[in-house]
Amino acid sequence: MKSLKLIGLALCAFLTLSVPTFAQDITVAVAGPMTGSESAFGRQLQNGAEQFLVDANNGGGVLNKKLTLFVGDDACDPKQARSIAERIASRGIPFVAGHFCSSSSIPASEAYADGNVLQITPATTNPQFTERKLWNVLRVCGRDDQQGIVAAEYIIKNFKDKNVAILNDKTTYGKGLADEIKKALNKAGFQEKMFESYNKGDKDFNSIVSRLKRDSIDLVFIGGYYQEAGLILRQMRDQGLKTILMAGDALNDKKFASITGPLAEGTLFTFGPDPRNKPTAKAIVEKFRARGIDPEGYTLYTYAAMQVWAQAVAKAGTTDPMKVMKVIKAGAWDTVLGKLEFDAKGDIKKIDYVIYKWDDKGNYAEIDPAI
């Protein structure tokens, strides 16, 4: 009996030493469209945040405290986003990774600023997010005026003397990106043949497609999301158009191919160099895939946002948002995306958008922009 007690005590001691002990919890948040038409991107953000918490807590937490996660669903609705932001602030949560839609991130950021919450968006690309002199905003992705230039350069190089149309869905993101494409093209002396808008959520694009056909459009750039882009592509092919479809980073989800099927072949979009292929992300990508998750799109961007915050908290010795922000802007941070540094506005200093092409099997890959 005595030997059994000794074994039991030894086992308890082993478990105590092998499992991290924490002083108390720190709650952080991830916010985005967990429901609604853009929920595929909300899933990316949540997957990235959850994996980071597992890894951080297995490594001893932050400031020797366990991290817990609050998940906020804004459904890409501006009013709901602000409500979520106010709820996060009222709970005293010091940090949020989010949101996704620009139309959500921008109003939410104001509530976070008032409520003393540091916000790092993995995905909001509208320039206005960091142009309003708020103390609390950062992004680990690029901006629409940057991806607009990359897309415009590709169009000018590969569609010289061709007919180009620009469409947008009237959202903060879609209209903003379309405007940046138009601005970059026009500055280079390239005039689009058509600039039109539609409503997000529309299903029937036959009238727009008829105009594309009438004007012999060779390439149509869409400032909008994958659902409408997929339907436009299908309806173009139904009318016999071979027009190339190009869009921004909102085409970076396999659900686009679930709408188009093999018709996706040849479709182009802009995004950063695939983070899944970065040496700095290799070990984390393997962890995701072991769980049956493909960390595409903004999954690893969310993980990186969490990394920046956690490293800065460790260096600052506090979760106080203003103190942590000062540390972040003064430093350089090792992440799955590589080393990140931020300018005074909160934008990353190194920008590197590239062009991707979809194939007929539902996959996409980076291409040589000269092709």
C-alpha positions in Angstrom: 0.0 0.0 0.0 2.8 2.4 0.9 4.5 1.7 -2.5 1.2 2.5 -4.3 1.0 5.8 -2.4 4.6 6.6 -3.5 3.8 5.8 -7.1 0.7 8.0 -6.9 2.7 10.9 -5.5 5.3 10.5 -8.1 2.7 10.4 -10.9 1.1 13.6 -9.6 4.5 15.3 -9.4 5.2 14.3 -13.0 1.8 15.6 -14.2 2.4 18.9 -12.3 5.8 19.4 -14.0 4.6 18.4 -17.5 1.5 20.6 -17.7 1.9 24.4 -17.7 0.5 26.1 -14.7 -1.0 29.5 -15.1 -1.6 32.4 -12.7 -4.9 33.4 -14.3 -6.4 33.7 -17.8 -6.1 36.4 -20.4 -9.0 36.6 -22.8 -8.2 37.7 -26.4 -10.7 38.0 -29.2 -11.1 37.1 -32.9 -13.9 38.8 -34.8 -15.2 38.4 -38.3 -18.0 36.9 -40.4 -18.6 33.6 -38.6 -22.0 33.4 -40.2 -23.4 34.9 -43.4 -22.2 35.0 -47.0 -18.5 35.6 -46.0 -18.4 32.9 -43.3 -15.7 31.0 -45.2 -13.3 33.9 -44.3 -14.6 34.0 -40.8 -13.6 30.3 -40.6 -10.1 31.2 -41.7 -9.7 33.8 -39.0 -11.1 31.6 -36.3 -8.9 28.6 -37.3 -5.8 30.8 -37.2 -6.7 32.2 -33.7 -7.5 28.8 -32.2 -4.3 27.2 -33.4 -2.3 30.0 -32.0 -3.9 29.7 -28.6 -3.2 26.0 -28.5 0.4 26.6 -29.4 0.8 29.5 -27.0 -0.8 27.7 -24.1 1.3 24.6 -24.7 4.3 26.9 -24.5 3.4 28.4 -21.2 0.9 31.1 -22.2 1.6 34.8 -22.2 3.1 36.4 -19.1 2.6 32.9 -17.5 -1.1 33.2 -18.0 -3.4 31.0 -20.1 -5.0 32.6 -23.1 -8.8 32.1 -23.7 -10.6 33.1 -26.8 -13.7 35.2 -27.3 -15.2 34.7 -30.8 -17.2 37.7 -32.2 -19.5 37.3 -35.2 -20.1 40.4 -37.2 -21.6 38.7 -40.3 -19.8 41.5 -42.3 -22.5 43.9 -41.1 -21.2 47.4 -39.9 -23.7 47.8 -37.1 -23.2 44.3 -35.9 -19.4 44.8 -36.0 -19.6 47.9 -33.9 -21.9 46.1 -31.4 -19.3 43.2 -31.2 -16.5 45.7 -30.7 -18.4 47.4 -27.8 -19.0 44.0 -26.2 -15.3 43.1 -26.5 -14.3 46.5 -25.0 -16.9 46.2 -22.1 -15.4 42.8 -21.1 -11.9 44.4 -20.8 -10.4 42.3 -23.5 -7.1 44.0 -24.5 -6.7 42.7 -28.0 -8.7 41.6 -31.0 -7.5 39.9 -34.3 -10.1 41.1 -36.8 -12.2 42.0 -38.6 -12.4 40.7 -42.2 -14.7 43.1 -44.2 -13.5 46.6 -44.4 -17.1 47.8 -43.9 -16.9 46.0 -40.5 -13.3 46.8 -39.4 -13.6 50.5 -39.9 -16.6 51.2 -37.7 -15.4 48.6 -35.2 -12.0 50.2 -34.9 -13.6 53.4 -33.6 -15.3 51.5 -30.8 -12.1 49.7 -30.0 -10.2 53.0 -29.8 -12.8 54.4 -27.4 -12.8 51.1 -25.4 -9.0 50.7 -25.1 -8.7 47.7 -27.3 -5.7 47.0 -29.6 -6.9 45.8 -33.0 -4.8 44.0 -35.6 -6.7 43.0 -38.7 -5.4 40.0 -40.7 -7.5 40.9 -43.8 -8.9 44.4 -44.0 -7.3 46.1 -47.1 -9.2 49.3 -47.5 -6.6 52.2 -47.0 -9.0 54.1 -44.7 -8.5 51.6 -42.0 -5.1 53.1 -41.1 -5.6 56.6 -42.6 -7.7 58.0 -39.7 -4.9 58.5 -37.2 -6.4 56.1 -34.6 -3.9 55.0 -32.0 -5.0 51.3 -31.8 -5.0 49.9 -35.4 -2.5 47.7 -37.2 -2.8 45.3 -40.1 -0.6 42.4 -41.1 -1.9 42.4 -44.7 -1.5 44.9 -47.5 -3.8 47.7 -48.8 -6.0 48.0 -51.8 -4.0 50.8 -53.2 -1.0 48.4 -53.2 -2.8 45.4 -54.7 -4.5 47.7 -57.2 -1.1 48.8 -58.5 0.0 45.1 -58.9 -3.2 44.2 -60.7 -3.0 47.3 -63.0 0.6 46.5 -63.9 -0.4 43.0 -64.9 -3.3 44.2 -67.0 -1.2 46.9 -68.8 1.5 44.4 -69.6 -0.7 41.5 -70.7 -3.8 43.2 -72.0 -2.4 46.2 -73.9 -4.8 47.4 -76.6 -7.5 45.1 -75.2 -10.9 46.0 -73.8 -11.1 46.0 -70.0 -14.1 46.4 -67.8 -14.2 47.1 -64.0 -17.2 46.0 -61.9 -17.8 46.5 -58.2 -20.3 45.4 -55.6 -20.7 48.9 -53.9 -19.2 47.6 -50.6 -16.4 49.5 -48.8 -14.0 46.8 -49.9 -15.3 46.1 -53.5 -15.8 49.8 -54.5 -12.6 50.8 -52.9 -10.6 48.2 -54.7 -12.3 48.9 -58.0 -11.5 52.6 -57.6 -7.8 51.8 -56.9 -7.6 49.7 -60.0 -9.2 52.4 -62.1 -6.8 55.0 -60.6 -3.7 53.0 -61.3 -4.8 52.1 -64.9 -5.7 55.7 -65.7 -2.5 57.1 -64.2 -0.6 54.8 -66.7 -2.7 56.1 -69.6 -4.9 53.0 -69.8 -8.6 53.7 -70.1 -11.1 51.0 -69.2 -14.0 50.4 -71.6 -16.6 50.0 -68.8 -17.0 50.8 -65.1 -20.2 49.6 -63.5 -21.6 48.4 -60.2 -24.0 45.8 -59.0 -25.5 44.9 -55.6 -23.8 42.4 -53.3 -26.1 39.4 -53.1 -27.4 39.7 -56.7 -27.8 36.4 -58.5 -28.7 37.4 -62.1 -25.9 39.2 -64.0 -27.2 38.5 -67.5 -27.7 42.2 -68.3 -24.1 43.0 -67.2 -22.8 40.0 -69.1 -24.7 41.1 -72.2 -22.9 44.5 -72.0 -19.6 42.8 -71.6 -20.4 40.8 -74.7 -21.5 43.9 -76.6 -18.3 45.8 -75.8 -16.1 42.8 -76.6 -14.5 42.8 -73.2 -11.3 40.8 -73.0 -10.8 41.1 -69.2 -13.2 42.0 -66.4 -11.8 43.0 -63.0 -14.3 42.5 -60.2 -14.1 44.5 -57.0 -16.1 42.2 -54.8 -16.4 38.8 -53.2 -16.2 35.2 -54.6 -19.9 34.5 -54.6 -20.9 37.1 -57.1 -17.6 36.7 -59.0 -18.4 33.0 -59.4 -21.9 33.6 -60.7 -20.6 36.3 -63.1 -18.1 33.8 -64.5 -20.7 31.1 -65.0 -23.1 33.4 -66.7 -20.3 34.8 -69.0 -19.6 31.2 -70.1 -23.3 30.5 -70.5 -23.4 33.4 -73.0 -20.3 32.1 -74.8 -17.9 34.7 -73.5 -14.2 33.8 -73.1 -13.5 36.9 -71.1 -10.9 36.5 -68.4 -12.1 37.3 -64.9 -9.7 38.9 -62.5 -10.3 40.0 -58.9 -8.7 40.8 -55.6 -7.9 38.8 -52.4 -11.5 37.9 -51.8 -11.2 35.1 -54.4 -8.8 33.4 -52.1 -11.0 30.6 -50.9 -11.8 27.2 -52.4 -15.5 28.0 -52.2 -15.0 30.0 -55.4 -14.3 26.8 -57.2 -17.3 25.1 -55.6 -19.5 27.7 -57.4 -17.7 27.7 -60.8 -16.5 24.1 -61.0 -13.9 23.7 -63.8 -14.9 27.0 -65.3 -12.6 28.6 -62.8 -9.7 27.8 -65.0 -7.8 30.9 -66.0 -9.3 33.2 -63.4 -6.8 35.6 -61.8 -6.6 37.2 -58.4 -4.1 39.2 -56.3 -2.9 38.2 -52.9 0.4 38.0 -50.9 2.9 35.3 -51.6 1.3 32.1 -50.4 2.2 32.0 -46.7 1.8 28.2 -46.6 5.0 28.0 -48.7 7.1 30.2 -46.4 9.8 28.4 -44.4 8.7 30.4 -41.3 5.3 28.7 -41.5 6.3 25.1 -42.3 5.9 23.7 -38.8 2.6 25.5 -38.2 1.2 24.4 -41.5 1.9 20.8 -40.6 0.0 21.3 -37.4 -3.0 22.6 -39.3 -2.9 19.8 -41.8 -2.7 17.2 -39.1 -6.0 18.5 -37.9 -7.5 18.3 -41.5 -7.4 22.0 -42.0 -5.9 23.7 -45.1 -4.6 27.1 -43.7 -5.4 29.0 -46.9 -6.2 32.6 -47.3 -6.1 34.6 -44.1 -5.6 31.7 -41.7 -1.9 32.3 -41.2 -2.3 36.1 -41.3 -4.5 35.7 -38.2 -1.9 33.5 -36.6 0.7 36.1 -37.3 -1.4 38.9 -35.8 -1.7 36.9 -32.6 2.1 36.3 -32.7 2.9 40.0 -33.0 0.6 40.8 -30.0 1.9 38.0 -27.8 5.6 38.8 -28.4 5.0 42.5 -27.8 3.1 41.7 -24.5 6.0 39.6 -23.4 8.5 42.4 -24.1 6.3 45.1 -22.6 5.5 43.0 -19.5 1.9 44.0 -19.6 -1.3 43.6 -21.7 -2.0 47.4 -21.5 -3.0 48.1 -25.1 -1.4 51.5 -25.4 1.9 50.3 -24.0 1.8 47.2 -26.2 1.1 49.3 -29.3 4.2 51.5 -28.6 6.3 48.3 -28.3 4.9 46.9 -31.5 5.7 50.0 -33.6 9.2 50.2 -32.2 10.1 46.6 -33.0 10.4 43.8 -35.6 8.4 40.6 -35.0 9.1 37.0 -36.1 5.9 35.5 -37.4 4.7 32.7 -39.8 4.7 35.4 -42.5 8.3 36.3 -41.8 9.6 39.3 -40.0 7.1 42.1 -39.7 7.6 45.8 -39.0 5.0 48.5 -38.9 5.0 52.2 -39.9 3.5 55.0 -37.9 0.0 54.5 -39.4 0.0 50.8 -38.5 0.7 49.4 -42.0 3.4 46.7 -42.6 6.5 48.1 -44.2 7.1 45.4 -46.7 4.4 44.8 -49.3 4.5 42.0 -51.9 1.3 41.3 -53.7 1.5 38.7 -56.5 -0.9 37.2 -59.1 -2.6 33.8 -58.8 -4.4 31.7 -61.3 -7.1 29.1 -60.8 -7.0 25.8 -62.6 -9.9 23.5 -63.7 -9.4 21.2 -60.7 -10.3 23.8 -58.0 -6.7 24.8 -57.1 -4.8 28.1 -57.5 -1.1 28.9 -57.7 1.1 31.9 -58.0 2.1 32.7 -61.6 4.9 34.7 -63.3 3.2 38.1 -63.9 4.9 38.3 -67.3 2.9 35.3 -68.5 
